[in-house]
Amino acid sequence: MATINVDDSENLEKAIKRFKRMVEKEGIIREYKKREYFEKPSSILHQKKTTLERKLLNKRRKSEKKEY
């Protein structure tokens, strides 16, 4: 849980920026977006497989370019 302590003399905008940075660093919003809708385990595996294939294809293309 992200919490910050705000002093009376501290500017509110700075406190909000600090809070946003902390939330982003902990990955709370990313986790929320990931869990917003239910995703079947099979579709998650399919997504991982396609991203891995795409990465390997890009790596292969880059290595072929270097040979010229």
C-alpha positions as CSV (number, residue, x, y, z in Angstrom):
1,M,0.0,0.0,0.0
2,A,1.4,3.3,-1.0
3,T,1.3,6.0,1.7
4,I,3.0,9.3,2.1
5,N,3.3,11.7,5.0
6,V,2.6,15.3,4.1
7,D,4.0,18.2,6.2
8,D,2.0,21.3,6.8
9,S,4.7,23.4,5.1
10,E,4.9,21.0,2.0
11,N,3.4,22.0,-1.3
12,L,0.3,19.9,-2.2
13,E,1.4,19.5,-5.8
14,K,4.8,18.1,-4.7
15,A,3.1,15.6,-2.4
16,I,0.8,14.5,-5.3
17,K,3.8,14.1,-7.6
18,R,5.6,12.1,-4.9
19,F,2.5,9.8,-4.5
20,K,2.2,9.2,-8.2
21,R,5.9,8.3,-8.4
22,M,5.5,5.9,-5.5
23,V,2.4,4.3,-7.1
24,E,4.2,3.9,-10.4
25,K,7.2,2.4,-8.8
26,E,5.2,-0.2,-6.9
27,G,3.3,-1.1,-10.1
28,I,-0.2,-0.6,-8.6
29,I,-1.8,0.9,-11.7
30,R,-0.2,-1.7,-14.0
31,E,-1.5,-4.5,-11.7
32,Y,-5.0,-2.9,-11.6
33,K,-5.2,-2.8,-15.4
34,K,-4.0,-6.4,-15.6
35,R,-6.7,-7.5,-13.2
36,E,-9.5,-5.3,-14.5
37,Y,-11.0,-8.1,-16.6
38,F,-10.8,-11.8,-16.2
39,E,-8.5,-13.5,-18.7
40,K,-8.5,-17.2,-19.3
41,P,-5.3,-19.0,-18.5
42,S,-5.2,-20.4,-22.0
43,S,-5.3,-16.9,-23.5
44,I,-2.5,-15.7,-21.2
45,L,-0.4,-18.6,-22.4
46,H,-1.2,-17.8,-26.0
47,Q,-0.2,-14.2,-25.4
48,K,3.1,-15.1,-23.9
49,K,3.8,-17.5,-26.7
50,T,3.1,-14.9,-29.4
51,T,5.3,-12.3,-27.7
52,L,8.1,-14.8,-27.4
53,E,7.8,-15.7,-31.1
54,R,7.8,-12.0,-32.0
55,K,10.9,-11.3,-29.9
56,L,12.8,-14.2,-31.4
57,L,11.8,-13.1,-34.9
58,N,13.1,-9.6,-34.3
59,K,16.3,-11.0,-32.9
60,R,16.8,-13.2,-35.9
61,R,16.1,-10.2,-38.3
62,K,18.6,-8.0,-36.4
63,S,21.3,-10.7,-36.6
64,E,20.7,-11.2,-40.3
65,K,21.2,-7.4,-40.9
66,K,24.6,-7.4,-39.2
67,E,26.0,-10.0,-41.6
68,Y,25.8,-7.8,-44.6
